[in-house]
């Protein structure tokens, strides 16, 4: 390995000696693996709780734009008949029949 620098070869010798000491049949994630997993689980839980809180604060009702309403009224032809209040008040499909 002539292309490796001195620090890289030193690091490789430490890793190789460490790999010889570790028994491959007994390798487990250990305490460090559990701590990392638990920290990630807590972070995901906190992010989900925060996202839920922020989504509950969002107001989904849309305020009509007055400029858009004026533009729509200007585009409507004058020959179109206006809707009457009685047609707006009746729910569709019932036609003023009494249910009883």
Residue pairs with C-beta under 8 A, 6 or more apart in sequence:
1 9
1 12
4 12
29 37
90 96
